[in-house]
Every structure is written in structure tokens, then in C-alpha cells.
Amino acid sequence: MEVLRLSIQNSELKSKKGEGLVKEKALLKIDGKNLELPVIVGTEGEKAFDIGDLRSQTSFITYDYGYANTGSCLSAITFIDGEKGILRYRGIPVEQLAEQSTFVETAYLLISGKLPNKKEADQFSKELTEHASLHQDFKHIFDGIPSATHPMAVLSAMVTILSGFHVPSGDPNKQNESEVRKFSALLLSKVRTIAAYSYKKSIGQPFIYPHRALNYCANFLHMMFSLPGEEYPVDDEAVRILNLLLILHADHEQNCSTSTVRLVGSAQTNLFACIAAGICALWGPWHGGANQEVMEMLEEIHGGGGDVKQYVAKVKDSNSKVRLAGFGHRVYKTFDPRAKVIKAACDRYFSKRGVEDPLLEIAFRLEEVALRDDFFISRKLYPNVDFYSGILYKSLGIPTNMFPVMFAIGRLPGWIAHWKEMRETKPPRLGRPRQIYTGPLKTDYIPVVKRS
Ligand code: ACO
């Protein structure tokens, strides 16, 4: 394939600033035919061939198992450089946000595209407070759920049901800006309440209503840990840690759950159903369920005497099928920048409180052993965001099966921002990948009596 340096006029693909994104074309020679493929260049210099006409012009499609090299959309929300370990939301490095911002402010940034001024921030906080309570009928729905149900199942079911209480227009293109803003605030606020209620339900304690005077994260901890007649004292350090964790989880461009939200939304499905689908995708142990897996792995190693080398040997044994939870990433081929921030926060938090967690010690040793081992070095496997996050969640008193739920609360602004961006892309287009069929050729139906 050659790259033709042509000047393209009137390119239809434009950046948010209105600049043409196609400045050159690549030449594909296939079966004696020449096809010019527009080369799309993003603001950070990433390049892609636009293969939109490939099949109609050549009868070929591209094959990319697991979408490792496929750009499914243009997006102005999050930038990742996996080779350099860079992550930015709307251009701002995630390290700066983790240090200086709050989760609510970061959510606003992702969804609205800019940091809020004081008036906008106050208005957004007001909306979050107004939407914090659930309709009283939710109590009956919670009553019917078996206590052993995983909180991710509860969360996804309840978010779908929310659509019945707050009916959005069936056609997302008919929702105006203020409606989308309202539903965003409503979801952010209510998902937090549902998450806390699902925990209370699982331990058989009464639901604790949201407190109007508390901010987003403090309110969550209050609903999780207060008891009737016994208020949970708000711990500023715990609130800060929770803000940090949620900020770090807030978006990660086209990951499995966000792509799910976009794909479901591309069928013009309402926001609640799209978010519920994202929650289900996130639940998997190779995605947002990894934080739970990490904790279970660390507990297993601890329970077995703390031999990390033995565990690493098991991971390396190709017959064992065991993966080192919290290690490896599709995009990062170096340290996940979020893992670095969380590790430093763990260090700070535990030494400030003067407490020791044996699981943190095991995690440190496991990381050290893995990072010196050729198995992990050659495959570029480094700790990801989930390697240390569970240890911090545990220190806040959050039980292991709630870890993926915490991830979902954190990822919600990202899902909403992507749903909104997808919906604003003109013209709207149904997401629908193709396949290469490898099944039997035409085979005639055999009636059951004649089958061997
Ligand atoms: N432990 C051991 N080996 C691993 C791990 C791991 N954690 N991750 C990848 N590998 C190995 C694979 O077995 C494969 O080895 P091979 O070449 O000998 O067959 C090689 O590394 C490449 O693996 P892929 O599965 O092709 O890599 P991919 O980019 O598709 O996987 C994934 C990414 C799913 C995250 C993987 O690294 C993994 O399973 N990690 C553990 C689960 C985890 O922590 N998930 C959270 C990810 S971050 C997030 O979603 C929030």
C-alpha cells in the first residue's frame, strides 16, 4: 500500500474545530484494482485508513479479531498513548485531575467537554442532590431480589428499570441538550444510591436515604455505612480517596463496556438501557470484574502462606490457564498511568494511618517478581488500574463483590459522554460489524425421523 500525499479539498470528516481530518490518501492495489483510501489524522497525530468503501469497491472486508486495530468512531473525549502511558480527559492529564479535581467536576468535564465555572458547578451539584432519592416503589423491587444476587446484576437491572420511572423519549435524536443533561445528572446520582442500596440489601440492613448536605462521595459512604440512629462520621481522607478512584475510572475511550454502550446506543436505544448494557459488559473478570479477581487472588496467596513466586509459576504454566489478575492491558504496553497514581495513593494512605495490610505487601512483591520475569517483560504485561484499586476500596470498608460496582459508578460519566457524542454524530449510523463465515456450505434439512 502506498501513501499518496494529495491535498484534499472539502473533506467531509472534520474535527470539533472544523478542520479537515483527511489530508492525504493511501493507495491500495488489490486484484489489479487501485483504491484510494482517505487517511484520517487525529489531533495527536494518530492515523487511520478510512475503509468505508472497501467492500463495495473490492468485495474485501478487513479482519481484526478483538478489534485491536479498528477505530470505530472519531472521539474528542479521551486520549490514550499506550506506548508512553499517557491518559488525558478532554486534554487534561489524568494525574492532574486525580490530584486537583473532584469526581463530580471530572464527570462534568467528560460529559460537557469543559471544566465547569462556579455557577455551572453549583447548578450541577444541585441537580445531583435533587435526583439522589429513588422512587418509593424501588423498595418493593429490591424486596423481590434474592440476597445472594451479585450487586452488578442488581445495578444493571435497576438501571434498566429506572427508564420506567423516568421515561426518556424513545428516539435519542429527539432528546434536546437540557433533557440529556437532566438524565445525565439523574443517572449519576441514582446509580450511586442504587449501588449503596444493593449493598444494604445484601447484608440485610435497612436502606439509608441520601443526605442533602453531603457531597457526592461523602453521601455514598453515608448511604453505605450509616445505620438508623447511628450516623457514619464523614472521613475527609476516605472521601478524597474515593474521589481519586472514581476519577481514575471515569473514562478510557473505546474499552469493552464503552464500546458496548455505543453499539447498543447506535440502535437508537435509550440511555438507561445502554448504560445497563455497559454495566453487564464491565462485570466480566477480564474487564471491570478484574478488581474483584485481584482481591481474591491476593487473598488466595495470603491464605496459602504468601508464596508469590509459586503463584507466578502457576500463571506461567500454560496448562493452568490462570492469568495474573490486574496485569496486562490491550492498550498499555507500559505502566498504566492510573496504576501508578493508585499505588502512590496506597502508600500515602496506609503510612498516614499507620496501618499495614498484608495484601498490599503481597501485591508489592507480586509486582516486583512479575516485572523482573521474562514471561511478563516479553509480553509487555504491567500492572493495570485494577491491581491496586481493590486494596484501597477494601480500606474504605467496601466489600469485594462491590468492587466492580465501584468501577461502574466511576465509569458512568465516560459512558454518558460517549453515548452523547455518538448521538450527536451526523448522520447517525447503526453499529454492525461483519464476519468471515467458516461454517458448513449449503446443507439440506433432514427431518428428525431420518437423522442418525
Ligand atoms: N497474566 C498472564 N498472561 C497474560 C496476562 C495476564 N494477566 N494478560 C495477557 N497475558 C498473555 C496471554 O496469555 C498471551 O500470551 P501468549 O502470547 O503466550 O498466548 C499474551 O499475554 C497476550 O494476551 P492477549 O489476551 O492477546 O492480550 P489482550 O490485549 O487481548 O488482553 C487483557 C488484555 C484481557 C486485559 C489481559 O491482559 C488480561 O486478561 N489481564 C488480566 C485481567 C485484567 O486485569 N483485566 C483488567 C484490564 S484493565 C480494565 O479493563 C479495567
Residues whose N, C-alpha, C, O or C-beta is under 5 A from the ligand:
A	BS01	ACO	P285 W286 H287 G288 A290 V322 R323 L324 A325 G326 F327 G328 H329 R330 R379 N384
